[in-house]
C-alpha cells in the first residue's frame, strides 16, 4: 500500500508561482503513472498533468506552458511547478498514482489564487 501526501498549497496572487509536492510513503519506482488532478467548487475533478515512469508528460490545455510536472523516484516525490497562476487555477489539488489495477490518491492541498 502506498500513501500519498500533498503539500505546498496556499494563497498566491495572480501571476505568482507555487510548487506542490506529493510525497509517497513507499517507492514510486513501480508506479507507472503519477498525476496531479484538481477540483474546483461545484466542478468535476480534472486532470492537470501526468508523468510516466519513463518521463513522458501530458498536460491539460489550460495549464500548458505554465505548469511543469516532474518526478524524483529516488525521493519518492512528484512535483508540480505552477507559474503565472490565474484565479481560475483555484482548486484543491490531488496527487494520484496508478500501478496496474491499483489507484492511489492523496488527501489534497488547497491552492487559492486571489488578489
Biopython code that builds the backbone (N, CA, C, O; Angstrom):
import numpy as np
from Bio.PDB.StructureBuilder import StructureBuilder

atoms = [
    (1, "UNK", "N", (0.845, -1.187, 0.000)),
    (1, "UNK", "CA", (0.000, 0.000, 0.000)),
    (1, "UNK", "C", (0.886, 1.244, 0.000)),
    (1, "UNK", "O", (1.859, 1.325, 0.749)),
    (2, "UNK", "N", (0.544, 2.191, -0.831)),
    (2, "UNK", "CA", (1.280, 3.446, -0.926)),
    (2, "UNK", "C", (0.374, 4.569, -0.471)),
    (2, "UNK", "O", (-0.775, 4.665, -0.902)),
    (3, "UNK", "N", (0.887, 5.414, 0.397)),
    (3, "UNK", "CA", (0.140, 6.602, 0.813)),
    (3, "UNK", "C", (0.795, 7.830, 0.201)),
    (3, "UNK", "O", (2.019, 7.955, 0.173)),
    (4, "UNK", "N", (-0.047, 8.734, -0.290)),
    (4, "UNK", "CA", (0.425, 9.952, -0.936)),
    (4, "UNK", "C", (0.018, 11.158, -0.097)),
    (4, "UNK", "O", (-1.132, 11.265, 0.330)),
    (5, "UNK", "N", (0.961, 12.062, 0.135)),
    (5, "UNK", "CA", (0.689, 13.254, 0.939)),
    (5, "UNK", "C", (1.145, 14.480, 0.159)),
    (5, "UNK", "O", (2.322, 14.632, -0.167)),
    (6, "UNK", "N", (0.179, 15.354, -0.132)),
    (6, "UNK", "CA", (0.481, 16.573, -0.860)),
    (6, "UNK", "C", (0.848, 17.693, 0.098)),
    (6, "UNK", "O", (0.422, 17.702, 1.253)),
    (7, "UNK", "N", (1.641, 18.636, -0.389)),
    (7, "UNK", "CA", (1.979, 19.834, 0.378)),
    (7, "UNK", "C", (2.345, 20.938, -0.603)),
    (7, "UNK", "O", (2.550, 20.689, -1.791)),
    (8, "UNK", "N", (2.426, 22.165, -0.088)),
    (8, "UNK", "CA", (2.858, 23.279, -0.908)),
    (8, "UNK", "C", (1.758, 24.213, -1.364)),
    (8, "UNK", "O", (2.030, 25.235, -1.993)),
    (9, "UNK", "N", (0.513, 23.870, -1.050)),
    (9, "UNK", "CA", (-0.576, 24.749, -1.433)),
    (9, "UNK", "C", (-0.605, 26.012, -0.587)),
    (9, "UNK", "O", (0.133, 26.143, 0.390)),
    (10, "UNK", "N", (-1.476, 26.944, -0.982)),
    (10, "UNK", "CA", (-1.597, 28.177, -0.226)),
    (10, "UNK", "C", (-2.279, 29.252, -1.030)),
    (10, "UNK", "O", (-2.885, 28.990, -2.069)),
    (11, "UNK", "N", (-2.170, 30.471, -0.532)),
    (11, "UNK", "CA", (-2.756, 31.644, -1.175)),
    (11, "UNK", "C", (-1.657, 32.387, -1.936)),
    (11, "UNK", "O", (-0.594, 32.679, -1.387)),
    (12, "UNK", "N", (-1.927, 32.685, -3.194)),
    (12, "UNK", "CA", (-0.957, 33.392, -4.019)),
    (12, "UNK", "C", (-1.686, 34.390, -4.898)),
    (12, "UNK", "O", (-2.837, 34.170, -5.273)),
    (13, "UNK", "N", (-1.028, 35.469, -5.222)),
    (13, "UNK", "CA", (-1.634, 36.483, -6.076)),
    (13, "UNK", "C", (-1.576, 36.048, -7.545)),
    (13, "UNK", "O", (-0.709, 35.262, -7.925)),
    (14, "UNK", "N", (-2.478, 36.548, -8.353)),
    (14, "UNK", "CA", (-2.415, 36.253, -9.792)),
    (14, "UNK", "C", (-1.048, 36.606, -10.359)),
    (14, "UNK", "O", (-0.476, 37.649, -10.043)),
    (15, "UNK", "N", (-0.533, 35.710, -11.208)),
    (15, "UNK", "CA", (0.800, 35.884, -11.763)),
    (15, "UNK", "C", (1.897, 35.256, -10.938)),
    (15, "UNK", "O", (3.042, 35.168, -11.383)),
    (16, "UNK", "N", (1.557, 34.817, -9.736)),
    (16, "UNK", "CA", (2.554, 34.220, -8.847)),
    (16, "UNK", "C", (2.814, 32.763, -9.152)),
    (16, "UNK", "O", (2.280, 32.200, -10.108)),
    (17, "UNK", "N", (3.658, 32.157, -8.309)),
    (17, "UNK", "CA", (4.062, 30.765, -8.506)),
    (17, "UNK", "C", (3.930, 29.974, -7.210)),
    (17, "UNK", "O", (4.024, 30.523, -6.112)),
    (18, "UNK", "N", (3.712, 28.683, -7.365)),
    (18, "UNK", "CA", (3.725, 27.734, -6.257)),
    (18, "UNK", "C", (4.329, 26.435, -6.762)),
    (18, "UNK", "O", (4.251, 26.123, -7.950)),
    (19, "UNK", "N", (4.931, 25.684, -5.856)),
    (19, "UNK", "CA", (5.383, 24.343, -6.186)),
    (19, "UNK", "C", (4.733, 23.360, -5.229)),
    (19, "UNK", "O", (4.942, 23.420, -4.018)),
    (20, "UNK", "N", (3.954, 22.468, -5.783)),
    (20, "UNK", "CA", (3.319, 21.415, -5.000)),
    (20, "UNK", "C", (4.226, 20.187, -4.974)),
    (20, "UNK", "O", (4.929, 19.887, -5.939)),
    (21, "UNK", "N", (4.186, 19.495, -3.849)),
    (21, "UNK", "CA", (4.930, 18.244, -3.706)),
    (21, "UNK", "C", (3.973, 17.133, -3.305)),
    (21, "UNK", "O", (2.998, 17.358, -2.588)),
    (22, "UNK", "N", (4.266, 15.954, -3.773)),
    (22, "UNK", "CA", (3.493, 14.758, -3.411)),
    (22, "UNK", "C", (4.501, 13.712, -2.953)),
    (22, "UNK", "O", (5.244, 13.152, -3.760)),
    (23, "UNK", "N", (4.516, 13.460, -1.667)),
    (23, "UNK", "CA", (5.466, 12.506, -1.102)),
    (23, "UNK", "C", (4.778, 11.171, -0.870)),
    (23, "UNK", "O", (3.692, 11.110, -0.295)),
    (24, "UNK", "N", (5.420, 10.108, -1.323)),
    (24, "UNK", "CA", (4.853, 8.766, -1.164)),
    (24, "UNK", "C", (5.496, 8.066, 0.021)),
    (24, "UNK", "O", (6.683, 8.236, 0.302)),
    (25, "UNK", "N", (4.671, 7.264, 0.718)),
    (25, "UNK", "CA", (5.193, 6.522, 1.869)),
    (25, "UNK", "C", (6.048, 5.343, 1.435)),
    (25, "UNK", "O", (6.893, 4.859, 2.188)),
    (26, "UNK", "N", (5.815, 4.886, 0.198)),
    (26, "UNK", "CA", (6.622, 3.801, -0.329)),
    (26, "UNK", "C", (7.258, 4.210, -1.633)),
    (26, "UNK", "O", (7.178, 5.364, -2.052)),
    (27, "UNK", "N", (7.888, 3.250, -2.262)),
    (27, "UNK", "CA", (8.567, 3.541, -3.517)),
    (27, "UNK", "C", (7.574, 3.833, -4.632)),
    (27, "UNK", "O", (6.564, 3.143, -4.775)),
    (28, "UNK", "N", (7.868, 4.856, -5.416)),
    (28, "UNK", "CA", (7.044, 5.154, -6.592)),
    (28, "UNK", "C", (7.704, 4.636, -7.858)),
    (28, "UNK", "O", (7.206, 4.849, -8.964)),
    (29, "UNK", "N", (8.828, 3.954, -7.688)),
    (29, "UNK", "CA", (9.562, 3.476, -8.857)),
    (29, "UNK", "C", (8.746, 2.486, -9.678)),
    (29, "UNK", "O", (8.975, 2.322, -10.876)),
    (30, "UNK", "N", (7.781, 1.821, -9.017)),
    (30, "UNK", "CA", (6.954, 0.860, -9.741)),
    (30, "UNK", "C", (5.596, 1.428, -10.115)),
    (30, "UNK", "O", (4.763, 0.728, -10.690)),
    (31, "UNK", "N", (5.372, 2.684, -9.795)),
    (31, "UNK", "CA", (4.106, 3.324, -10.150)),
    (31, "UNK", "C", (4.279, 3.971, -11.511)),
    (31, "UNK", "O", (5.000, 4.957, -11.663)),
    (32, "UNK", "N", (3.595, 3.388, -12.512)),
    (32, "UNK", "CA", (3.855, 3.813, -13.876)),
    (32, "UNK", "C", (3.458, 5.255, -14.139)),
    (32, "UNK", "O", (4.213, 6.014, -14.747)),
    (33, "UNK", "N", (2.281, 5.628, -13.683)),
    (33, "UNK", "CA", (1.802, 6.988, -13.927)),
    (33, "UNK", "C", (1.580, 7.709, -12.607)),
    (33, "UNK", "O", (0.885, 7.214, -11.719)),
    (34, "UNK", "N", (2.178, 8.879, -12.496)),
    (34, "UNK", "CA", (1.882, 9.786, -11.389)),
    (34, "UNK", "C", (1.232, 11.025, -11.994)),
    (34, "UNK", "O", (1.643, 11.498, -13.054)),
    (35, "UNK", "N", (0.229, 11.539, -11.321)),
    (35, "UNK", "CA", (-0.518, 12.646, -11.916)),
    (35, "UNK", "C", (-1.010, 13.604, -10.849)),
    (35, "UNK", "O", (-1.113, 13.271, -9.668)),
    (36, "UNK", "N", (-1.306, 14.799, -11.308)),
    (36, "UNK", "CA", (-1.969, 15.817, -10.487)),
    (36, "UNK", "C", (-3.352, 16.073, -11.098)),
    (36, "UNK", "O", (-3.499, 16.252, -12.307)),
    (37, "UNK", "N", (-4.343, 16.083, -10.226)),
    (37, "UNK", "CA", (-5.707, 16.452, -10.585)),
    (37, "UNK", "C", (-6.092, 17.655, -9.741)),
    (37, "UNK", "O", (-5.430, 17.970, -8.752)),
    (38, "UNK", "N", (-7.165, 18.324, -10.139)),
    (38, "UNK", "CA", (-7.694, 19.409, -9.329)),
    (38, "UNK", "C", (-9.213, 19.414, -9.397)),
    (38, "UNK", "O", (-9.823, 18.951, -10.361)),
    (39, "UNK", "N", (-9.795, 19.955, -8.339)),
    (39, "UNK", "CA", (-11.250, 20.061, -8.281)),
    (39, "UNK", "C", (-11.621, 21.396, -7.679)),
    (39, "UNK", "O", (-11.297, 21.699, -6.530)),
    (40, "UNK", "N", (-12.311, 22.189, -8.484)),
    (40, "UNK", "CA", (-12.801, 23.487, -8.028)),
    (40, "UNK", "C", (-14.212, 23.303, -7.481)),
    (40, "UNK", "O", (-14.889, 22.338, -7.838)),
    (41, "UNK", "N", (-14.667, 24.215, -6.618)),
    (41, "UNK", "CA", (-16.017, 24.099, -6.052)),
    (41, "UNK", "C", (-17.073, 24.002, -7.150)),
    (41, "UNK", "O", (-17.093, 24.812, -8.077)),
    (42, "UNK", "N", (-17.944, 23.009, -7.038)),
    (42, "UNK", "CA", (-19.025, 22.842, -7.991)),
    (42, "UNK", "C", (-18.623, 22.247, -9.325)),
    (42, "UNK", "O", (-19.444, 22.154, -10.238)),
    (43, "UNK", "N", (-17.362, 21.841, -9.447)),
    (43, "UNK", "CA", (-16.891, 21.279, -10.702)),
    (43, "UNK", "C", (-16.352, 19.865, -10.496)),
    (43, "UNK", "O", (-16.044, 19.452, -9.378)),
    (44, "UNK", "N", (-16.249, 19.141, -11.602)),
    (44, "UNK", "CA", (-15.709, 17.796, -11.542)),
    (44, "UNK", "C", (-14.188, 17.843, -11.406)),
    (44, "UNK", "O", (-13.537, 18.807, -11.808)),
    (45, "UNK", "N", (-13.644, 16.772, -10.828)),
    (45, "UNK", "CA", (-12.202, 16.659, -10.743)),
    (45, "UNK", "C", (-11.639, 16.487, -12.156)),
    (45, "UNK", "O", (-12.178, 15.724, -12.958)),
    (46, "UNK", "N", (-10.560, 17.198, -12.449)),
    (46, "UNK", "CA", (-9.987, 17.148, -13.783)),
    (46, "UNK", "C", (-8.482, 16.912, -13.725)),
    (46, "UNK", "O", (-7.804, 17.300, -12.773)),
    (47, "UNK", "N", (-7.985, 16.262, -14.773)),
    (47, "UNK", "CA", (-6.551, 16.017, -14.882)),
    (47, "UNK", "C", (-5.824, 17.323, -15.190)),
    (47, "UNK", "O", (-6.218, 18.073, -16.084)),
    (48, "UNK", "N", (-4.762, 17.581, -14.439)),
    (48, "UNK", "CA", (-3.924, 18.745, -14.683)),
    (48, "UNK", "C", (-2.677, 18.335, -15.477)),
    (48, "UNK", "O", (-2.358, 18.926, -16.509)),
    (49, "UNK", "N", (-1.986, 17.315, -14.974)),
    (49, "UNK", "CA", (-0.752, 16.868, -15.624)),
    (49, "UNK", "C", (-0.420, 15.463, -15.156)),
    (49, "UNK", "O", (-0.803, 15.051, -14.061)),
    (50, "UNK", "N", (0.298, 14.733, -16.002)),
    (50, "UNK", "CA", (0.728, 13.381, -15.631)),
    (50, "UNK", "C", (2.138, 13.140, -16.155)),
    (50, "UNK", "O", (2.592, 13.781, -17.103)),
    (51, "UNK", "N", (2.818, 12.191, -15.504)),
    (51, "UNK", "CA", (4.164, 11.818, -15.943)),
    (51, "UNK", "C", (4.321, 10.316, -15.773)),
    (51, "UNK", "O", (3.959, 9.757, -14.738)),
    (52, "UNK", "N", (4.863, 9.670, -16.792)),
    (52, "UNK", "CA", (5.048, 8.224, -16.720)),
    (52, "UNK", "C", (6.416, 7.897, -16.125)),
    (52, "UNK", "O", (7.234, 8.779, -15.862)),
    (53, "UNK", "N", (6.631, 6.613, -15.924)),
    (53, "UNK", "CA", (7.882, 6.145, -15.345)),
    (53, "UNK", "C", (9.081, 6.529, -16.211)),
    (53, "UNK", "O", (10.181, 6.737, -15.699)),
    (54, "UNK", "N", (8.864, 6.624, -17.527)),
    (54, "UNK", "CA", (9.954, 6.960, -18.434)),
    (54, "UNK", "C", (9.997, 8.454, -18.750)),
    (54, "UNK", "O", (10.737, 8.896, -19.628)),
    (55, "UNK", "N", (9.181, 9.227, -18.012)),
    (55, "UNK", "CA", (9.271, 10.670, -18.126)),
    (55, "UNK", "C", (8.391, 11.325, -19.166)),
    (55, "UNK", "O", (8.519, 12.519, -19.436)),
    (56, "UNK", "N", (7.500, 10.549, -19.749)),
    (56, "UNK", "CA", (6.586, 11.143, -20.723)),
    (56, "UNK", "C", (5.517, 11.942, -19.977)),
    (56, "UNK", "O", (4.893, 11.443, -19.040)),
    (57, "UNK", "N", (5.320, 13.172, -20.402)),
    (57, "UNK", "CA", (4.380, 14.059, -19.709)),
    (57, "UNK", "C", (3.176, 14.400, -20.581)),
    (57, "UNK", "O", (3.209, 14.331, -21.810)),
    (58, "UNK", "N", (2.112, 14.772, -19.872)),
    (58, "UNK", "CA", (0.880, 15.183, -20.542)),
    (58, "UNK", "C", (0.265, 16.298, -19.710)),
    (58, "UNK", "O", (0.272, 16.238, -18.480)),
    (59, "UNK", "N", (-0.273, 17.323, -20.383)),
    (59, "UNK", "CA", (-0.836, 18.463, -19.674)),
    (59, "UNK", "C", (-2.218, 18.813, -20.208)),
    (59, "UNK", "O", (-2.516, 18.625, -21.388)),
    (60, "UNK", "N", (-3.042, 19.321, -19.319)),
    (60, "UNK", "CA", (-4.311, 19.896, -19.750)),
    (60, "UNK", "C", (-3.998, 21.159, -20.551)),
    (60, "UNK", "O", (-3.030, 21.865, -20.269)),
    (61, "UNK", "N", (-4.823, 21.426, -21.542)),
    (61, "UNK", "CA", (-4.589, 22.600, -22.392)),
    (61, "UNK", "C", (-4.543, 23.885, -21.566)),
    (61, "UNK", "O", (-3.803, 24.811, -21.897)),
    (62, "UNK", "N", (-5.326, 23.939, -20.503)),
    (62, "UNK", "CA", (-5.436, 25.160, -19.710)),
    (62, "UNK", "C", (-4.164, 25.482, -18.934)),
    (62, "UNK", "O", (-4.000, 26.610, -18.468)),
    (63, "UNK", "N", (-3.256, 24.509, -18.783)),
    (63, "UNK", "CA", (-2.041, 24.760, -17.995)),
    (63, "UNK", "C", (-0.765, 24.630, -18.817)),
    (63, "UNK", "O", (0.325, 24.878, -18.301)),
    (64, "UNK", "N", (-0.878, 24.250, -20.071)),
    (64, "UNK", "CA", (0.317, 24.094, -20.916)),
    (64, "UNK", "C", (1.109, 25.393, -20.969)),
    (64, "UNK", "O", (0.554, 26.476, -21.154)),
    (65, "UNK", "N", (2.408, 25.258, -20.804)),
    (65, "UNK", "CA", (3.278, 26.422, -20.844)),
    (65, "UNK", "C", (3.398, 27.140, -19.511)),
    (65, "UNK", "O", (4.247, 28.018, -19.357)),
    (66, "UNK", "N", (2.558, 26.779, -18.544)),
    (66, "UNK", "CA", (2.605, 27.420, -17.235)),
    (66, "UNK", "C", (2.985, 26.444, -16.118)),
    (66, "UNK", "O", (3.663, 26.823, -15.163)),
    (67, "UNK", "N", (2.553, 25.203, -16.238)),
    (67, "UNK", "CA", (2.801, 24.188, -15.200)),
    (67, "UNK", "C", (3.812, 23.172, -15.710)),
    (67, "UNK", "O", (3.874, 22.889, -16.906)),
    (68, "UNK", "N", (4.603, 22.626, -14.794)),
    (68, "UNK", "CA", (5.554, 21.576, -15.126)),
    (68, "UNK", "C", (5.491, 20.477, -14.085)),
    (68, "UNK", "O", (5.649, 20.735, -12.891)),
    (69, "UNK", "N", (5.262, 19.254, -14.530)),
    (69, "UNK", "CA", (5.247, 18.103, -13.635)),
    (69, "UNK", "C", (6.592, 17.384, -13.735)),
    (69, "UNK", "O", (7.184, 17.286, -14.810)),
    (70, "UNK", "N", (7.056, 16.890, -12.598)),
    (70, "UNK", "CA", (8.299, 16.119, -12.588)),
    (70, "UNK", "C", (8.228, 15.094, -11.458)),
    (70, "UNK", "O", (7.440, 15.234, -10.523)),
    (71, "UNK", "N", (9.061, 14.068, -11.563)),
    (71, "UNK", "CA", (9.089, 13.054, -10.525)),
    (71, "UNK", "C", (10.534, 12.721, -10.185)),
    (71, "UNK", "O", (11.407, 12.693, -11.052)),
    (72, "UNK", "N", (10.761, 12.474, -8.913)),
    (72, "UNK", "CA", (12.078, 12.068, -8.424)),
    (72, "UNK", "C", (11.884, 10.719, -7.746)),
    (72, "UNK", "O", (11.493, 10.650, -6.581)),
    (73, "UNK", "N", (12.158, 9.658, -8.480)),
    (73, "UNK", "CA", (11.911, 8.324, -7.933)),
    (73, "UNK", "C", (12.809, 8.018, -6.730)),
    (73, "UNK", "O", (12.427, 7.250, -5.847)),
    (74, "UNK", "N", (13.983, 8.610, -6.700)),
    (74, "UNK", "CA", (14.887, 8.375, -5.572)),
    (74, "UNK", "C", (14.324, 8.960, -4.282)),
    (74, "UNK", "O", (14.559, 8.430, -3.196)),
    (75, "UNK", "N", (13.580, 10.057, -4.409)),
    (75, "UNK", "CA", (12.974, 10.710, -3.240)),
    (75, "UNK", "C", (11.514, 10.344, -3.082)),
    (75, "UNK", "O", (10.847, 10.827, -2.166)),
    (76, "UNK", "N", (10.999, 9.480, -3.978)),
    (76, "UNK", "CA", (9.586, 9.079, -3.924)),
    (76, "UNK", "C", (8.663, 10.286, -3.886)),
    (76, "UNK", "O", (7.713, 10.335, -3.106)),
    (77, "UNK", "N", (8.954, 11.248, -4.730)),
    (77, "UNK", "CA", (8.216, 12.507, -4.716)),
    (77, "UNK", "C", (7.911, 12.959, -6.145)),
    (77, "UNK", "O", (8.714, 12.806, -7.064)),
    (78, "UNK", "N", (6.720, 13.518, -6.281)),
    (78, "UNK", "CA", (6.297, 14.118, -7.548)),
    (78, "UNK", "C", (6.033, 15.593, -7.282)),
    (78, "UNK", "O", (5.517, 15.963, -6.227)),
    (79, "UNK", "N", (6.388, 16.423, -8.241)),
    (79, "UNK", "CA", (6.243, 17.864, -8.070)),
    (79, "UNK", "C", (5.340, 18.444, -9.166)),
    (79, "UNK", "O", (5.199, 17.880, -10.251)),
    (80, "UNK", "N", (4.746, 19.571, -8.844)),
    (80, "UNK", "CA", (4.020, 20.351, -9.833)),
    (80, "UNK", "C", (4.429, 21.808, -9.643)),
    (80, "UNK", "O", (4.019, 22.464, -8.686)),
    (81, "UNK", "N", (5.240, 22.299, -10.567)),
    (81, "UNK", "CA", (5.639, 23.704, -10.556)),
    (81, "UNK", "C", (4.581, 24.500, -11.311)),
    (81, "UNK", "O", (4.322, 24.249, -12.488)),
    (82, "UNK", "N", (3.978, 25.455, -10.626)),
    (82, "UNK", "CA", (2.901, 26.239, -11.214)),
    (82, "UNK", "C", (3.330, 27.692, -11.300)),
    (82, "UNK", "O", (3.578, 28.332, -10.278)),
    (83, "UNK", "N", (3.418, 28.211, -12.507)),
    (83, "UNK", "CA", (3.796, 29.605, -12.739)),
    (83, "UNK", "C", (2.653, 30.360, -13.400)),
    (83, "UNK", "O", (1.714, 29.757, -13.919)),
    (84, "UNK", "N", (2.741, 31.667, -13.375)),
    (84, "UNK", "CA", (1.722, 32.527, -13.999)),
    (84, "UNK", "C", (0.318, 32.102, -13.578)),
    (84, "UNK", "O", (-0.568, 31.938, -14.416)),
    (85, "UNK", "N", (0.129, 31.930, -12.297)),
    (85, "UNK", "CA", (-1.151, 31.428, -11.791)),
    (85, "UNK", "C", (-2.282, 32.413, -12.038)),
    (85, "UNK", "O", (-2.098, 33.629, -11.988)),
    (86, "UNK", "N", (-3.459, 31.853, -12.306)),
    (86, "UNK", "CA", (-4.656, 32.630, -12.588)),
    (86, "UNK", "C", (-5.724, 32.300, -11.555)),
    (86, "UNK", "O", (-5.678, 31.231, -10.945)),
    (87, "UNK", "N", (-6.682, 33.195, -11.347)),
    (87, "UNK", "CA", (-7.768, 32.890, -10.403)),
    (87, "UNK", "C", (-8.483, 31.576, -10.737)),
    (87, "UNK", "O", (-8.933, 30.869, -9.835)),
    (88, "UNK", "N", (-8.588, 31.252, -12.012)),
    (88, "UNK", "CA", (-9.265, 30.014, -12.401)),
    (88, "UNK", "C", (-8.465, 28.757, -12.062)),
    (88, "UNK", "O", (-8.965, 27.646, -12.234)),
    (89, "UNK", "N", (-7.239, 28.916, -11.586)),
    (89, "UNK", "CA", (-6.462, 27.775, -11.115)),
    (89, "UNK", "C", (-6.817, 27.409, -9.665)),
    (89, "UNK", "O", (-6.338, 26.404, -9.139)),
    (90, "UNK", "N", (-7.645, 28.219, -9.037)),
    (90, "UNK", "CA", (-8.057, 27.948, -7.658)),
    (90, "UNK", "C", (-8.802, 26.625, -7.579)),
    (90, "UNK", "O", (-9.790, 26.411, -8.283)),
    (91, "UNK", "N", (-8.322, 25.747, -6.723)),
    (91, "UNK", "CA", (-8.919, 24.415, -6.591)),
    (91, "UNK", "C", (-8.177, 23.646, -5.507)),
    (91, "UNK", "O", (-7.140, 24.084, -5.009)),
    (92, "UNK", "N", (-8.727, 22.501, -5.156)),
    (92, "UNK", "CA", (-7.980, 21.538, -4.351)),
    (92, "UNK", "C", (-7.213, 20.646, -5.328)),
    (92, "UNK", "O", (-7.794, 20.083, -6.256)),
    (93, "UNK", "N", (-5.927, 20.527, -5.111)),
    (93, "UNK", "CA", (-5.071, 19.744, -5.995)),
    (93, "UNK", "C", (-4.754, 18.397, -5.346)),
    (93, "UNK", "O", (-4.338, 18.324, -4.189)),
    (94, "UNK", "N", (-4.962, 17.339, -6.121)),
    (94, "UNK", "CA", (-4.772, 15.970, -5.640)),
    (94, "UNK", "C", (-3.674, 15.265, -6.431)),
    (94, "UNK", "O", (-3.525, 15.459, -7.638)),
    (95, "UNK", "N", (-2.925, 14.458, -5.727)),
    (95, "UNK", "CA", (-1.916, 13.618, -6.345)),
    (95, "UNK", "C", (-2.504, 12.219, -6.532)),
    (95, "UNK", "O", (-3.240, 11.722, -5.680)),
    (96, "UNK", "N", (-2.171, 11.604, -7.645)),
    (96, "UNK", "CA", (-2.695, 10.275, -7.948)),
    (96, "UNK", "C", (-1.574, 9.403, -8.507)),
    (96, "UNK", "O", (-0.728, 9.861, -9.274)),
    (97, "UNK", "N", (-1.594, 8.137, -8.101)),
    (97, "UNK", "CA", (-0.648, 7.175, -8.635)),
    (97, "UNK", "C", (-1.392, 5.971, -9.196)),
    (97, "UNK", "O", (-2.378, 5.521, -8.613)),
    (98, "UNK", "N", (-0.933, 5.458, -10.307)),
    (98, "UNK", "CA", (-1.556, 4.292, -10.929)),
    (98, "UNK", "C", (-0.497, 3.211, -11.102)),
    (98, "UNK", "O", (0.536, 3.420, -11.738)),
    (99, "UNK", "N", (-0.786, 2.037, -10.513)),
    (99, "UNK", "CA", (0.112, 0.895, -10.664)),
    (99, "UNK", "C", (-0.751, -0.300, -11.030)),
    (99, "UNK", "O", (-1.374, -0.923, -10.170)),
    (100, "UNK", "N", (-0.777, -0.608, -12.316)),
    (100, "UNK", "CA", (-1.636, -1.687, -12.806)),
    (100, "UNK", "C", (-3.077, -1.368, -12.465)),
    (100, "UNK", "O", (-3.568, -0.288, -12.792)),
    (101, "UNK", "N", (-3.766, -2.305, -11.806)),
    (101, "UNK", "CA", (-5.181, -2.066, -11.469)),
    (101, "UNK", "C", (-5.371, -1.209, -10.213)),
    (101, "UNK", "O", (-6.499, -0.882, -9.844)),
    (102, "UNK", "N", (-4.271, -0.852, -9.565)),
    (102, "UNK", "CA", (-4.364, -0.106, -8.307)),
    (102, "UNK", "C", (-4.236, 1.393, -8.544)),
    (102, "UNK", "O", (-3.449, 1.854, -9.370)),
    (103, "UNK", "N", (-5.046, 2.139, -7.783)),
    (103, "UNK", "CA", (-5.012, 3.602, -7.853)),
    (103, "UNK", "C", (-4.859, 4.160, -6.446)),
    (103, "UNK", "O", (-5.540, 3.728, -5.516)),
    (104, "UNK", "N", (-3.959, 5.121, -6.302)),
    (104, "UNK", "CA", (-3.718, 5.765, -5.015)),
    (104, "UNK", "C", (-4.007, 7.255, -5.142)),
    (104, "UNK", "O", (-3.654, 7.890, -6.136)),
    (105, "UNK", "N", (-4.654, 7.798, -4.116)),
    (105, "UNK", "CA", (-4.964, 9.232, -4.083)),
    (105, "UNK", "C", (-4.425, 9.838, -2.793)),
    (105, "UNK", "O", (-4.401, 9.190, -1.747)),
    (106, "UNK", "N", (-3.994, 11.093, -2.889)),
    (106, "UNK", "CA", (-3.669, 11.851, -1.702)),
    (106, "UNK", "C", (-4.900, 12.552, -1.181)),
    (106, "UNK", "O", (-5.984, 12.433, -1.752)),
    (107, "UNK", "N", (-4.733, 13.287, -0.090)),
    (107, "UNK", "CA", (-5.878, 13.936, 0.551)),
    (107, "UNK", "C", (-6.159, 15.325, -0.022)),
    (107, "UNK", "O", (-7.208, 15.911, 0.246)),
    (108, "UNK", "N", (-5.224, 15.845, -0.807)),
    (108, "UNK", "CA", (-5.428, 17.130, -1.453)),
    (108, "UNK", "C", (-4.792, 18.294, -0.717)),
    (108, "UNK", "O", (-4.591, 18.256, 0.497)),
    (109, "UNK", "N", (-4.480, 19.332, -1.485)),
    (109, "UNK", "CA", (-3.953, 20.572, -0.914)),
    (109, "UNK", "C", (-4.616, 21.749, -1.631)),
    (109, "UNK", "O", (-4.743, 21.751, -2.855)),
    (110, "UNK", "N", (-5.033, 22.737, -0.861)),
    (110, "UNK", "CA", (-5.788, 23.866, -1.414)),
    (110, "UNK", "C", (-4.838, 24.887, -2.049)),
    (110, "UNK", "O", (-3.834, 25.280, -1.456)),
    (111, "UNK", "N", (-5.179, 25.296, -3.249)),
    (111, "UNK", "CA", (-4.487, 26.387, -3.929)),
    (111, "UNK", "C", (-5.509, 27.478, -4.211)),
    (111, "UNK", "O", (-6.525, 27.228, -4.859)),
    (112, "UNK", "N", (-5.246, 28.677, -3.729)),
    (112, "UNK", "CA", (-6.139, 29.804, -3.938)),
    (112, "UNK", "C", (-5.361, 30.923, -4.595)),
    (112, "UNK", "O", (-4.350, 31.388, -4.067)),
    (113, "UNK", "N", (-5.839, 31.353, -5.753)),
    (113, "UNK", "CA", (-5.199, 32.441, -6.491)),
    (113, "UNK", "C", (-6.130, 33.651, -6.427)),
    (113, "UNK", "O", (-7.205, 33.655, -7.027)),
    (114, "UNK", "N", (-5.705, 34.661, -5.700)),
    (114, "UNK", "CA", (-6.567, 35.815, -5.483)),
    (114, "UNK", "C", (-5.733, 37.014, -5.073)),
    (114, "UNK", "O", (-4.695, 36.883, -4.425)),
    (115, "UNK", "N", (-6.213, 38.184, -5.467)),
    (115, "UNK", "CA", (-5.546, 39.415, -5.056)),
    (115, "UNK", "C", (-6.183, 39.963, -3.786)),
    (115, "UNK", "O", (-5.757, 41.002, -3.281)),
]
sb = StructureBuilder()
sb.init_structure("model")
sb.init_model(0)
sb.init_chain("A")
sb.init_seg("    ")
for serial, (resi, resn, name, xyz) in enumerate(atoms, 1):
    if name == "N":
        sb.init_residue(resn, " ", resi, " ")
    sb.init_atom(name, np.array(xyz, "f"), 0.0, 1.0, " ", f" {name:<3s}", serial, name[0])
structure = sb.get_structure()
